[in-house]
């Protein structure tokens, strides 16, 4: 009973003590703690007989406790952890007292775990510490606080990429400025920039547009599996879609591996001599530039200077030449025979250059149609023009052989008969001169036998300085003298004389080294032969 009385007395004493403490309170609580006014609320912050404890503070300010436990933020920093809360946040100084109070200009923001770097260092506290940037609903209700800010860039800054890229903006951007993305290394991307790609402006590949009502630039989803995703295929898929087989990032005009390039896939197949031509000979600027190649003259000069042109347009060389070389021609004899000068006889075997390349250059037009346009008239003035008007060689000759003469000798005053028909023109009309030259003679030639034949009778039958062989001989052969009739001579043959051989009476004779048979013996008496 005594112990009960003592307990009641202690409780009354304790209540009395609190009453006296309330009466001697240091002052009003700040507005944020004003709801804790009154004796019954003291123990919410104070431990009986002790000062304000951190434990009591943190039981109420759980957001601070969470930071301290996580060792994050200003209160979780090494310089603040373990300090008494009241050293910085004392109370009972009046309703309008600011519990959270510090010199902003001297505040070391590094202790919060978020260093103010670059452009952040130029911002005022209120620029970032706004309710709209606080993600924790509980903290967001506070009228004013520096707590609760999410450190993600997208909390304060508009996500220009609209969640198409990582939310870790620091991977690409620095704190100085967003543009350009100074920390971004395109070489770490799936598409590495090489060669000319290094000089291409970003906007050329990463197009700017509007998405969801905001400016937007496409960085993901850009196709790069093939060059044609960005570049137009000027070859229209003739060489496939793998541009790298021929081109590199250094330049489209620099073709790699031209020795392996299959030109047959183009509209112009390389054949013959074209295979040996250096690319730059035809592709003088860019390989992709359009070229004219329908006619040979697109690349080759008309060597014949439009000799074959029709209406001023040169024909295609392929009508006569091949890609294996200009030397040689496809122009056949049949084609030549369809021209104004058909090839016949010996002309068929005449090489082209004999007629068409008499100078340094080839000529095919107006080179002559008559014989004398190419051949020298060796007979002029030795043959009267009446036998070959206008020097027409075909009056005597043909195109097979010059020696095949078709001249009618009967038109002259010396018709050819007998053995004369077997003689060549040269035997009578060509004579060697003392100087060794051969000259031909046609007009003015004498028709006497002795002009061509040697007088084997040593002038025995000469009459007025001329011997007429035809009195005894014919044109078939000289021996025998078939036309000679001994009975018409001064000594007709009769009786036994008919059977006497000629050489019994007509003996060989020598005169000035000329051996001839003596026919005019003047011995016609019997005693001249018979003794």
C-alpha positions in Angstrom: 0.0 0.0 0.0 2.9 2.2 0.8 4.4 1.4 -2.6 1.2 2.4 -4.4 1.1 5.7 -2.6 4.7 6.3 -3.5 4.0 5.7 -7.3 1.0 8.1 -7.3 3.1 10.7 -5.7 5.9 10.2 -8.3 3.4 10.5 -11.2 1.9 13.7 -9.6 5.4 15.0 -9.2 6.3 14.2 -12.8 3.2 15.9 -14.1 4.0 18.8 -12.1 7.5 18.9 -13.5 6.2 18.9 -17.1 3.8 21.6 -16.3 6.5 23.7 -15.0 8.7 22.9 -18.0 5.9 23.9 -20.3 5.6 27.1 -18.5 9.4 27.7 -18.9 9.5 26.6 -22.7 12.4 28.3 -24.6 9.9 29.7 -27.1 7.5 28.9 -29.8 8.2 26.1 -32.3 8.8 27.0 -35.9 5.8 26.9 -38.2 6.8 23.5 -39.6 6.8 22.1 -36.1 3.9 24.2 -34.7 1.6 21.2 -34.8 3.9 19.8 -32.0 3.1 22.5 -29.5 1.8 21.4 -26.1 3.1 19.3 -23.2 1.8 16.1 -24.5 4.0 16.3 -27.7 7.3 17.0 -26.0 8.4 13.3 -26.0 7.9 13.2 -29.8 11.2 15.0 -30.1 12.8 14.9 -26.6 13.8 12.0 -24.4 12.9 12.5 -20.8 15.8 14.1 -19.0 17.8 14.5 -22.2 18.2 16.8 -25.2 16.6 16.3 -28.6 17.8 12.9 -30.0 18.7 12.2 -33.6 16.6 9.1 -33.3 13.5 11.1 -32.6 14.2 13.4 -35.5 14.8 10.6 -37.9 11.7 8.8 -36.8 9.7 11.7 -38.1 12.0 12.6 -41.0 12.2 9.2 -42.5 13.4 10.6 -45.9 16.5 11.9 -44.2 17.1 8.6 -42.4 16.8 6.7 -45.7 19.5 8.9 -47.2 21.8 8.4 -44.1 21.3 4.7 -44.1 22.1 4.6 -47.8 25.0 7.0 -47.3 23.7 9.2 -50.0 22.9 12.8 -50.3 24.1 15.6 -48.1 23.1 14.0 -44.8 24.7 10.8 -45.9 28.0 12.4 -46.6 31.1 11.8 -44.4 31.1 15.4 -43.1 27.5 15.3 -41.9 26.9 11.8 -40.8 27.0 11.4 -37.0 26.3 15.1 -36.2 23.5 16.1 -33.9 20.5 17.4 -35.9 20.0 20.3 -33.5 23.4 21.7 -34.3 22.0 22.7 -37.7 18.3 22.6 -37.1 17.4 24.0 -33.6 13.9 25.1 -32.8 11.9 27.1 -30.2 13.1 30.3 -31.7 9.8 31.5 -32.8 7.0 30.8 -35.3 8.8 32.3 -38.2 12.2 30.9 -37.5 13.8 29.0 -40.4 15.0 25.7 -39.3 16.7 25.0 -42.6 19.2 27.8 -42.9 22.6 28.0 -44.6 24.6 30.3 -46.8 23.7 29.3 -50.3 26.8 30.8 -51.9 29.1 28.9 -49.6 27.3 25.7 -49.6 29.4 22.8 -50.9 27.0 21.1 -53.3 29.5 18.3 -53.8 28.5 16.8 -50.5 25.0 16.1 -51.9 26.5 13.6 -54.3 25.6 15.8 -57.3 28.5 18.1 -58.3 27.5 21.3 -60.0 29.5 21.1 -63.2 29.5 23.1 -66.4 26.2 24.9 -67.0 24.8 23.5 -63.7 27.1 25.7 -61.8 25.5 28.8 -63.3 22.0 27.9 -62.1 20.2 29.2 -59.0 19.0 26.8 -56.3 15.3 27.6 -57.2 16.0 26.7 -60.8 16.3 23.0 -59.9 14.7 22.6 -56.4 11.1 22.8 -57.5 8.2 20.6 -56.5 7.7 19.5 -60.1 11.1 18.0 -60.1 10.4 15.9 -57.0 9.4 12.4 -57.7 8.6 11.2 -54.1 4.9 12.0 -53.4 5.5 12.3 -49.7 8.3 14.9 -50.1 6.4 16.6 -52.9 3.7 17.7 -50.4 6.2 19.7 -48.4 5.8 23.4 -49.0 9.6 23.8 -49.4 12.4 21.4 -49.4 15.8 20.7 -51.0 15.1 17.0 -50.8 13.6 14.5 -53.1 15.1 15.6 -56.4 15.7 12.7 -58.9 19.2 12.9 -60.3 18.0 11.7 -63.8 18.5 14.3 -66.5 15.0 13.7 -67.8 13.5 14.9 -64.5 14.6 18.5 -65.3 15.3 18.4 -69.0 12.9 17.4 -71.8 13.8 14.1 -73.3 14.6 15.3 -76.8 15.0 11.7 -77.9 11.6 10.7 -76.6 12.9 7.5 -74.9 14.5 6.2 -78.1 17.9 6.3 -76.4 19.3 5.6 -73.0 18.2 7.8 -70.1 21.8 8.2 -69.1 22.4 11.4 -70.9 25.9 11.6 -69.6 26.9 8.8 -71.9 26.9 11.2 -74.8 26.5 14.8 -73.4 28.6 16.8 -71.0 27.6 19.5 -68.5 28.8 22.3 -70.7 26.1 22.1 -73.4 23.9 19.6 -75.1 25.0 20.3 -78.6 27.2 18.9 -79.8 27.1 15.6 -77.9 30.7 16.0 -77.0 31.1 12.6 -75.3 29.5 10.6 -78.1 32.0 8.5 -80.0 30.5 7.3 -83.3 33.3 4.7 -83.5 31.6 2.9 -80.6 28.3 2.8 -82.4 27.2 -0.1 -84.7 28.1 2.1 -87.7 31.7 3.4 -87.5 32.5 6.5 -89.5 35.3 6.0 -92.0 36.6 7.9 -94.9 34.2 10.5 -96.4 31.6 9.6 -93.8 33.6 11.5 -91.2 32.8 14.8 -93.1 29.1 14.2 -93.5 26.9 16.5 -91.3 24.9 14.6 -88.7 21.6 15.8 -90.2 22.3 14.2 -93.5 21.8 10.8 -91.9 19.9 11.6 -88.7 17.0 13.5 -90.1 15.2 16.1 -88.0 11.4 16.1 -87.8 8.5 16.6 -85.5 7.2 13.7 -83.3 4.4 14.0 -80.8 4.3 17.7 -81.4 8.0 18.2 -80.5 11.2 18.5 -82.4 12.8 15.1 -82.9 16.0 13.8 -84.4 16.3 10.1 -85.4 19.3 8.4 -84.0 18.1 4.8 -83.6 16.5 2.7 -86.3 18.5 4.3 -89.1 19.2 1.7 -91.7 22.8 1.1 -92.5 22.9 -2.5 -93.6 23.7 -1.4 -97.1 25.0 1.7 -98.9 21.7 2.0 -100.8 20.0 2.8 -97.5 21.4 6.3 -98.0 22.9 6.4 -101.5 21.0 6.1 -104.7 22.1 3.0 -106.7 23.1 4.7 -110.0 23.8 1.3 -111.5 20.2 0.2 -111.1 21.2 -3.1 -109.4 23.3 -4.2 -112.3 26.2 -5.0 -110.0 24.2 -6.1 -107.0 23.7 -4.2 -103.8 27.1 -4.7 -102.2 28.7 -1.4 -103.1 31.8 -2.3 -101.1 32.8 -4.8 -103.8 34.0 -1.9 -105.9 33.8 1.3 -103.8 35.2 2.3 -100.4 34.3 5.0 -97.9 37.3 7.1 -99.1 35.6 8.1 -102.4 33.1 6.6 -104.8 35.3 7.6 -107.7 38.2 5.5 -106.4 37.4 2.0 -107.5 39.1 -0.7 -105.6 40.0 -3.9 -107.3 39.3 -2.8 -110.9 41.1 -5.8 -112.1 38.4 -7.9 -110.6 35.6 -5.7 -111.8 33.2 -7.5 -114.2 32.6 -5.0 -116.9 30.3 -7.5 -118.6 27.6 -6.6 -116.2 27.4 -3.2 -117.7 25.8 -2.3 -120.9 29.2 -2.2 -122.6 31.1 -5.5 -122.5 34.8 -5.2 -122.8 36.0 -7.3 -125.7 39.2 -7.5 -127.8 41.4 -4.5 -127.5 39.0 -2.8 -125.1 40.2 -5.2 -122.3 43.6 -3.5 -122.4 42.3 0.0 -122.1 43.0 1.8 -118.8 39.7 2.8 -117.1 40.6 6.5 -117.0 41.0 6.5 -120.8 37.2 6.3 -121.1 36.0 7.4 -117.7 37.8 10.7 -117.7 35.9 12.2 -114.7 33.7 10.1 -112.5 33.0 6.4 -113.1 29.3 7.1 -112.4 29.0 9.8 -115.0 26.8 8.9 -118.0 28.7 8.1 -121.1 27.9 7.8 -124.8 29.1 4.5 -126.3 26.5 3.6 -128.9 28.9 4.4 -131.8 32.7 3.9 -132.0 33.0 7.6 -132.9 31.8 8.4 -129.3 35.4 7.6 -128.3 37.4 7.2 -131.5 38.1 9.9 -134.0 36.8 9.2 -137.5 40.1 8.2 -139.0 38.6 8.4 -142.5 37.5 12.0 -142.1 33.9 11.3 -142.9 34.6 9.6 -146.2 31.8 7.2 -145.5 29.5 9.7 -143.8 25.9 9.9 -144.8 24.3 13.3 -144.3 27.3 14.4 -142.4 27.1 11.5 -139.9 30.0 9.0 -139.7 28.9 5.3 -139.7 29.8 2.9 -137.0 33.3 1.5 -137.3 32.0 -2.0 -136.6 30.7 -2.2 -140.2 34.3 -2.8 -141.3 36.4 -3.3 -138.2 36.3 -5.5 -135.0 37.2 -4.8 -131.4 40.4 -6.9 -132.0 42.0 -4.0 -133.7 41.6 -1.5 -136.5 44.2 -3.3 -138.7 42.3 -5.5 -141.0 38.8 -5.1 -142.3 35.5 -6.9 -142.4 34.8 -5.2 -145.8 34.4 -8.2 -148.0 34.9 -8.6 -151.8 31.1 -9.0 -152.0 30.6 -5.6 -150.4 33.2 -4.1 -152.7 31.5 -5.7 -155.7 28.3 -3.8 -154.7 30.2 -0.5 -154.9 30.9 1.5 -158.0 34.0 -0.5 -158.7 33.4 -4.3 -158.6 36.6 -6.3 -158.2 37.3 -8.7 -161.0 40.2 -10.8 -162.2 43.6 -9.7 -160.9 42.0 -6.9 -158.9 40.6 -9.5 -156.6 44.1 -10.4 -155.5 45.3 -6.8 -155.2 45.9 -5.8 -151.6 43.7 -2.9 -150.4 46.6 -0.6 -149.7 47.8 -0.8 -153.3 44.8 1.3 -154.3 43.7 3.0 -151.1 46.9 3.9 -149.4 49.1 5.5 -152.0 50.0 8.2 -149.5 50.3 8.2 -145.7 46.6 8.2 -145.3 43.9 5.9 -146.6 41.6 7.2 -149.3 38.4 5.5 -150.4 36.5 8.2 -152.2 37.2 9.6 -155.7 40.4 7.6 -156.2 39.5 6.7 -159.8 37.4 4.3 -161.9 39.4 4.2 -165.2 42.6 2.1 -165.7 44.7 5.1 -166.2 43.6 6.5 -162.8 45.8 3.8 -161.2 47.9 2.5 -164.1 50.4 4.4 -166.2 49.6 4.5 -169.9 52.9 3.1 -171.2 51.7 3.0 -174.8 51.1 6.7 -175.3 52.0 8.0 -177.8 53.3 4.8 -179.4 49.8 3.5 -180.2 47.3 5.5 -182.2 44.4 6.5 -180.0 42.0 5.0 -182.5 43.0 1.6 -181.2 42.2 2.5 -177.6 40.0 5.6 -177.3 40.5 7.7 -174.2 43.4 5.4 -173.1 40.9 2.6 -172.3 43.2 -0.3 -171.5 40.3 -2.7 -171.8 40.4 -2.2 -175.6 43.3 -4.7 -175.5 43.7 -6.0 -172.0 41.4 -7.6 -169.4 41.4 -7.7 -165.6 42.8 -11.3 -165.4 46.3 -10.7 -166.8 48.0 -7.9 -168.7 49.6 -10.5 -171.0 46.2 -11.7 -172.1 45.7 -9.5 -175.2 42.4 -9.3 -177.0 43.6 -6.8 -179.6 42.4 -7.5 -183.2 45.6 -7.2 -185.1 43.6 -7.5 -188.3 42.6 -3.8 -187.8 46.2 -2.9 -188.6 48.1 -3.1 -191.9 49.8 -6.3 -190.7 47.2 -9.0 -190.0 48.6 -11.9 -187.9 48.4 -15.3 -189.6 50.1 -18.6 -189.3 53.1 -18.7 -186.9 52.7 -15.0 -186.2 49.6 -15.9 -184.2 51.8 -17.8 -181.8 54.1 -14.9 -181.1 53.8 -12.7 -178.1 53.5 -8.9 -178.4 56.8 -8.5 -176.8 58.7 -10.4 -179.4 57.8 -7.9 -182.0 57.0 -4.7 -180.1 59.5 -4.7 -177.3 63.2 -4.1 -178.0 66.2 -3.7 -175.7 68.1 -0.5 -176.1 71.9 -0.3 -175.7 71.5 1.2 -172.3 69.7 -1.9 -171.1 66.2 -0.3 -171.1 63.4 -2.0 -172.9 61.2 0.2 -175.1 58.1 -0.7 -176.9 57.3 0.1 -180.4 53.9 -0.1 -182.0 53.2 2.5 -184.6 55.5 3.1 -187.6 57.0 -0.4 -187.5 57.9 -1.7 -191.0 56.1 -4.8 -192.2 59.0 -6.3 -194.1 60.0 -9.8 -193.0 63.6 -8.7 -192.7 62.5 -6.2 -190.0 62.0 -9.0 -187.6 63.7 -12.0 -189.3 67.3 -12.4 -190.2 68.0 -12.7 -194.0 69.6 -16.2 -194.0 70.0 -16.0 -197.8 72.4 -13.1 -197.5 70.4 -10.7 -199.8 70.3 -13.2 -202.7 66.6 -12.5 -203.3 66.7 -8.9 -202.6 64.8 -6.6 -205.0 65.2 -2.9 -204.8 66.8 -3.3 -201.3 64.0 -5.5 -199.9 63.5 -9.2 -199.8 60.0 -10.6 -200.1 60.1 -13.9 -198.2 56.4 -14.6 -199.0 57.5 -15.4 -202.6 58.8 -18.7 -201.4 57.7 -19.1 -197.8 54.3 -19.0 -196.0 53.5 -17.8 -192.5 53.2 -21.3 -191.0 57.0 -22.3 -191.3 60.0 -21.3 -193.2 61.1 -24.8 -194.1 60.4 -26.1 -196.6 59.9 -23.1 -198.9 56.6 -24.5 -199.9 55.7 -21.7 -202.3 58.9 -21.9 -204.3 58.5 -23.4 -207.7 61.8 -24.4 -209.3 60.2 -24.7 -212.7 59.6 -20.9 -212.7 63.3 -20.3 -212.2 65.9 -20.1 -214.9 66.6 -23.8 -214.5 63.3 -25.8 -214.6 63.7 -29.3 -213.1 62.8 -32.1 -215.5 63.9 -35.7 -216.0 66.4 -36.9 -213.5 66.9 -33.4 -212.1 63.6 -33.8 -210.3 65.1 -36.4 -208.0 68.3 -34.6 -207.2 68.5 -33.3 -203.6 68.7 -29.6 -203.2 72.1 -29.6 -201.4 73.7 -31.4 -204.4 73.5 -28.2 -206.3 73.1 -25.5 -203.6 76.2 -25.7 -201.4 76.8 -23.8 -198.2 78.9 -20.7 -198.6 80.6 -18.4 -196.2 80.7 -14.6 -196.5 82.0 -12.5 -193.7 81.5 -15.2 -191.2 77.9 -15.7 -192.4 77.2 -19.2 -193.6 74.4 -19.4 -196.0 73.2 -21.6 -198.9 74.1 -20.4 -202.3 71.0 -20.5 -204.4 71.9 -18.1 -207.2 74.9 -20.0 -208.6 74.6 -18.8 -212.2 75.6 -22.3 -213.1 72.9 -23.6 -215.3 75.0 -25.3 -218.0 75.4 -29.1 -218.0 79.2 -28.9 -217.9 78.9 -26.7 -214.8 77.8 -29.8 -212.9 78.6 -32.7 -215.2 82.2 -33.4 -216.3 
